[in-house]
Amino acid sequence: MIRHSPTTMYGMPSTTTRIHGLDTLRALAVTLVVLHHYVLFVSDAPTFGWVGEVGWVGVDLFFALSGYLIGNQIFTAMKSPGGFSLKHFYARRLLRTLPNYWVVLALYFLWPAFRGDDPLLPLWEYASFIQNFALEPGSAFSHSWSLAIEEQFYLLLPVVALLGALFGGSLRLGWTAIALVFVAGMLVRAELWQEMAGENHKLYFYFKYIYYSSFCRVDELVAGVALALLRNHHPGAWTRLTRHGNLMGGLGLLACGVAFWFFLDDRYGYGITVFGFPLMALGFSLLIVAAVAEDSVLRRLKVPGAGALALWSYAIYLLHKPLCVMAAQWMASHGYGAEHPMTIAALLALSVLTGWLLYKLVETPFMLLRERYVPSNAAHPAQLTAAPR
């Protein structure tokens, strides 16, 4: 999940016009995840209908946004007069992601009620962001699996991009690599699914070795990178694509709708396990195109509260699950069950409020430090200042 600073949006200067379409997509992503976790860990009932059931796809939408936004930052910096600094990129990413993460991780380790009866992994696994490898379902802070994949992505993508530039910067090689990653992901999921078919505990196997796995869940991240590559190195094709933003949005909704339908029908089936994630990656990528296309409805649409939810989404994602579980127990002790409207409203409000607090008290100060000491990914920021616009 890309996180916005108080002074920048999506890697662009604060003076750049806010892209409401991207805010809307990010707000939608965090809302879907919160609703799904409510159903999964609090109510254990179809509280929000099919939306709650399929709400886990919000993580995949976050992945697609991350791939596009981070890829765009890297490719844009590499083409700029100031060049791209790996050191600056990593410093900016760490200042963005680690403070909130470490605060929440400390709560898990220092406050037993925060984790409940769920077992904690060794601290070094969380600290090194490898907790998603063969992650035991039901572990404490299990939703950090997606953060681990994103941190691995942040580590690898700029190195791969720089190596590609070092060896000639062949666009054909870049597109070939992207295609091979998609194919490899499908082959790995197909092989693992075949192994799962012979297991006694199939769902346990599915989550531990397929759903949480970095090797199986990069489809949307790579699709986002493909969009960034298209935008930065094929401007003509990008212009033609964004000229039809509403059409791209419609096709994106269609692709997502088909993927959601199959996931709802048989989430753990062979076909949807192998091909469903690439289909969803296509749908979310087209929605991102619609979100940034100049004349599209999605770009112009300003949903009330979406900008705030977009800013707070990382903090909300980190905190909402354990706090909702604890608050639901308290509400139940006072006679309000998980499906009571009072409980639903209180827990959703709690998710937003605590996310806002974490954003204000922890994330914002570090973003100010970042803007002061590492204002860009450029190797030579002074050249950027002097560059013609």
N, C-alpha and C positions, 0 to 999 in steps of 0.2 A: 504493500500500500504506500503510495507516495504521500507525503505529508506536506502541507502548505505552511510556509512561514508567515509571520505577520507582515512581512515586507515583500514577499515574492509569491507568485502563483505559477505553479507548473513549470518552474525553472525559468520563468521570464521576469523581466524587471517589473517592479511594482507599478510603473506607469502604464504597463500594457493593459488593455481592456480585459476585464474579467470574462472568462468564457463560461457562461451559465450552463451550457450543455455538459461540460465536464463536471461542474458542481453537481448537476442533477444526477449524472451517472454515479458519482462517488457517494452521494447521499442515498441513492437507491441501493447501492452495494451494501453499505453498513446497515441500512434498514432491513434488508433481506436477511443478513446474518443474524441480527439481533432477534428477529421474529423466529428464525429457525432454531436458534439456541433456546429460546423460550419454550418452544414446543418440545425440543429434545431433552432439556435438562430441568425444566420447571413443571410444565403442565402434563407432559406425556399424553397429549390429546391433540386432535386437529383444531387447535384454538384459532388459527388463522387460515384454515382451509388449505388449498393446494399451495398457496403462497408460502405458508410456513413450512410445508413439507419440502418444497424445492428451494427454500431460501438459502441453502448452502452454496448455491451458485453465485451468491454475492462475493464469495472469496475469489471465484474465477473472474468476475468482473474487475475486482481489485487487481488481479494478476495482469489482465489485459491493459488496464490503465497504467500500471507500473511499467510494463514492457514498452509501451508507447512513449510515456513521459520521460523515463530514464534514458531510453534509446535516443530520443530526440535531443536530450541534453548532451549526451556524449557525441553524437554525430554532428550536431551544430557546433560544439566547441572544437571538434577536430578540424572543421572547415574554417573556423574563424581566424582572424589575424593573431589573436592571443594564444592560439593552440590549446590543447587539452592537457590538463595536469592530473595524473593519476592520484597524486598525493592530495590535491585539493578535493578531488571527487570523493575519495574515501573519507577525508576529514568532514566534509559536508554531510555525507551519508551517516557517519557515526554520530555526529551532533544532532542529526534529525531523529534517528531511530533509537539510540541507546538510552538516553535519559528516562523517557517514559517506560521503556522496557525494564530497566533495572529497578525502578521504583515498584512496579507491579511484581516483578520477580521477588523483590525483598518482602513484599506482603505475603507471598506464597510461603516463603521460608520462615518468616518471623511471626506470622499470625496463623496459628493452626485452624481457626474457624474459617479463614479465607479459603483454604483448600479443602476443608471438610474431611471426608474419609478417603479422598483420592490420594494415591501414593505419588510422591515426588521422585523425579529422576535425579541422578547426581547433578550437582550444581554445574559442573564443568560441561555437561551436555547442553544445558540451556545457555551457558556463557559462550560456547563455541558455535551455537546455532546448528547443531547436528541432531537435535532431539526428535526430528521427524523421521529419522532412519529407523525402521522397524519399531515405530512408536506403539506402545501398548495402549489400546483403546481404554479409556477410563482413567488415564494418568492425569495428575494435576497439571494445570496450565496446558492442556492438550491442544487448545486452539492456537497455541503459539507455533504449531507445525507450519502454518502458512508464512509466518514471519521468518522462520528458519529458511524456507525455500527462497523468500525474497532476499534475505541477506546473502545467501549463496549466489543468487542472481547478480546482486550488486557487486559481489566480489569478482565474478567471472566475466561478465559482459564487457567491462572496459578493457580488461586484459586481452580478451579475444579480439575486440575492435582494434586495439593498438597493434597486436600481432598481425592482423589482416592488413593494416596500413603499412607495417614494416615490410611485409612480403608482397608489396605491389598494390594493395588495396583493390583487388579485383572484385567488382560487383558481382560478376558471375559466380565467383567462389562464395561470396556472401550469401547469395540466394540459394546456391546449392547446399550450403551448410544449414540454412533454415529449413529447406525441404527435407534434408536428411534427419534433422532433429524431430520433425513431425513423424516421419516414417519410423524412426527408432522408437519413439514413444508408443506408437500403435503396436509395433512388434513386441515390445517389452510387456505392455498390458495384455496382449494376446497370450503370450507365454505364461505370464503369471496367472491369468484367468484359467488357463488349462490346468495349472497346478492347483488352483483353488477348487476346481471342480471335484477333486478327489479328497478334499479336506472335510473333516467332520464339522468344523466350526467355520463355515464359509464366510460369514460376515466379519468375523474376527480377522480372518486372513485378508479379506478385501481391504479393510481399513488399514491394517498394519503394513501391508506390502504393496498396495496399489494406491489407495486414496491419499495416504500421507507421504508417498514416496516422491522424492525430487525427480526421479527418472520417469515417473508416470504423469507428473502434473505440471509440465512446463509448456503445454500447448498454448495457453493464453498469453503467457509471458513472451513466447517466441512470436506469436501473432502480432503483439504490440510492437516488438522490435522490427518486424517486417514493415509495419506501417511507418515507423520512424525512418527506416532505410529508404522507403519509397518517397517520403516527403523530402528528405535531404539530398537524395542522389538521383531522383527521377522527377524533377519538378513539373515537367509537362504532364506525365501520367497522374501525378498528385492533383494538379489543377483540374484535369478532366474529371477525376474521381470526385473531388469536392464540389465541382460545379453541379453535381446531382445529389446534394446532401439529403434531400427528402426521400429520394429513391433509395439511397444507401441505407437510410434509417428504416424504411419499410422492409427492405430485404433483410436487414439485421434483425428486426423483430420477427420476421418469418423464420429465419434460421434458428433463432433462440427459441421460438415457440415450438418448432419441431423437436429440437433437442430436449426441451423441458417435457414435452409430451412423452417422449420415449423414456426419459429418466423417471417420470412419475409412473409410467406403465410397468417398467422393469428395471429399476435403477442398477441392479447388480448383474444384469444379463450380459452375455458375451458381446453381442453387437454394439450395445450402447457403451460398454466399458471400453471397447477398442476405438469406436468411431465417434462417440458422443462428445468427447472433449474437443477434438478438432472442429466439429460442427459448432459447438458453443463458442470456440475461439473465433471462428468466422463471423458468427452473429455479433459478438461483442466488438470485434474489430470494425464491422460496418457501422455499429452504433457510435463508436468513437469518431469515425469519419463524419457521420452526421452531426456529432456534437461540435466539431471544429469547422464544418463547412459554413461559409459566410452567410448564405441565404437560407439555411435550413431552419425549420421550426424548432428543432431540439436546441440549437445554439441560441436562438433568440428567447426561448422559453425561460422565464425567470420564476422558478418554483419557490414560494415563500419558505424560508428556513433552510433551503438546500445548501446555500453558501455556508451557513454556520455548521451544518452537519458535515459538510465536506471538510471544513477546517478541523473539526473535532473528531473526525472518523477514526483516526488511529487510536486516540485515547479512549474513545467509546469501545472500540473493538477489544482493547486490552482488558478493560475493567468490567464490562457488562455481565459476563457470564458468572463469575463467582459472586458478584454482588447481588445479582438477581436470584441465585440459588439461596443465599442467606436471607435476603429480604422476603422471599416466598415462604420460608419457614416461619419467619416472624409474623407474616400476615396470616398464615394458617393457624398459628397459635391464638390469634385474635378472631378467628371465625371466618376468615376470608380465603376461600380456596383459590387455586391457581387460575381457574377460569372465571372467577368473579371479575366484573368490570373494574371494581376498585383496585384489585390486585394488578390487573393488566395495566391500567393507567399509571399506577404508582411505580411499577417496576420499569416501564418504558421511560417514564419521567426520570427515575433514578439513573437509568443508563445514560441519558443525555446529560443530566446535571453533573454526575461524577466525571464523565468524559470531559465536560467543559472545565471542571476544576483542575483535572490533570493537565489539560491543555494550557490553562492560564498559569498554573503554579510551577509546572515543570517544563513543558515543551516550549512555551513562549520565551522564557529567559535564555534558553539555549539557542533558540532561533535568533535572538538578538545578538548573542555572542558569535554565532555563525556569520551573520551578515556583517559584523564588524571585522572579524579576523579572516574569514574565508568567504568573501562575497560572491565568488563565482568558481566555476570549474576551469577557468582559463589558466594556462601556465604563466601568461604575461598579461594581467588585467589592464595595465597601462595602455597596451596596444589596442585593447578593446575600446577604451575611452577615446583614443585618438582616431579610431577607425571611422570612415564615412558611413553615414546611415542610408 
